[in-house]
Amino acid sequence: MPYPTPRPPAPNGPGRCPRCLQEVLWCLTAANRVPLAVDTDRDNAGNQAVRQDHTGRWLTRQLTKERPTPENDEHLHMPHIKSCPVPAPRGARTPAPRIRHGVRPVRWQR
């Protein structure tokens, strides 16, 4: 195959959390189209304004000082990472140290 296979689409719509298996709503962030899991229940204390566009995709944006309230057909939801009972793994993996055996001589050193 001369071309690489296309990347699968981002999860969107109702689904499950991969860690705790609770039902969540997968939305694409307005800023950079990254999938974000939000709780399915509406929450007035939430900071994510969630809406569904005309194509059926779920979109979310974080409330900011410039736009502090939900607009038109948006509803407030809480990000699932705040309420997930299974915490994310702590810390990143440290890569194995590279072993340096020697330095390749440049042409004038040969």
C-alpha positions in Angstrom: 0.0 0.0 0.0 1.7 3.2 -1.1 -0.1 5.5 1.3 -0.3 5.2 5.1 -3.7 4.1 6.4 -5.8 7.1 7.6 -6.0 7.7 11.3 -9.2 6.5 12.9 -11.7 9.3 13.7 -11.7 10.8 17.2 -14.3 9.3 19.5 -17.4 11.4 19.5 -20.8 11.1 21.2 -21.8 8.7 23.9 -19.2 6.2 25.0 -17.3 4.8 28.0 -14.3 5.9 29.9 -11.4 3.5 29.1 -10.3 3.5 32.8 -13.4 3.3 34.9 -15.9 2.2 32.2 -18.5 4.8 33.2 -20.7 6.3 30.5 -19.3 9.6 29.2 -19.9 11.9 26.3 -16.9 12.3 24.0 -16.6 15.8 22.6 -14.1 17.6 20.4 -12.6 20.7 21.9 -13.2 23.9 20.0 -9.6 25.1 20.3 -7.7 22.2 18.7 -10.2 19.4 18.0 -8.8 17.0 20.7 -11.3 14.5 22.1 -12.4 15.2 25.7 -14.6 13.1 27.9 -17.3 14.9 29.9 -19.9 13.5 32.3 -23.2 12.8 30.7 -25.2 14.6 33.4 -25.5 18.4 33.1 -23.8 20.3 36.0 -24.2 24.0 36.7 -20.8 23.9 38.4 -19.1 22.6 35.3 -16.7 24.6 33.2 -17.3 23.0 29.8 -20.0 24.4 27.4 -21.2 21.4 25.3 -23.3 21.6 22.2 -24.1 19.4 19.2 -23.6 20.9 15.7 -25.8 20.3 12.7 -23.7 17.3 11.6 -24.2 15.5 14.9 -20.7 16.1 16.3 -20.4 17.0 19.9 -18.3 20.0 20.5 -17.1 21.6 23.8 -15.3 24.8 24.8 -14.0 25.9 28.1 -15.6 28.9 29.8 -13.3 31.9 29.7 -13.4 35.5 31.0 -14.4 36.7 27.5 -17.2 34.1 27.3 -18.1 33.1 30.9 -21.6 31.7 30.2 -23.1 29.1 27.9 -24.5 30.5 24.7 -27.5 29.5 22.5 -27.8 25.7 22.7 -24.9 25.0 24.9 -25.2 23.2 28.3 -22.7 23.0 31.2 -21.0 19.7 31.9 -18.1 18.7 34.1 -15.0 17.1 32.6 -14.9 13.4 33.4 -11.3 13.5 34.5 -12.4 15.4 37.6 -14.9 12.7 38.7 -13.2 9.6 37.4 -12.8 7.2 40.3 -9.7 5.5 38.7 -6.9 8.1 38.8 -4.5 8.6 35.9 -1.1 6.9 36.3 1.3 9.1 38.2 4.4 10.4 36.4 5.7 9.7 33.0 8.0 6.8 32.2 11.6 7.6 32.2 13.3 6.4 29.1 16.2 4.0 29.4 19.5 5.9 29.4 21.4 5.8 26.2 24.7 4.1 26.4 27.5 5.9 24.6 30.2 3.4 23.5 32.4 5.9 21.7 32.6 8.8 19.4 32.7 8.3 15.6 35.9 10.2 14.4 35.5 12.9 11.9 37.4 12.7 8.6 40.5 14.7 9.7 40.9 12.5 12.8 41.3 9.2 10.8 
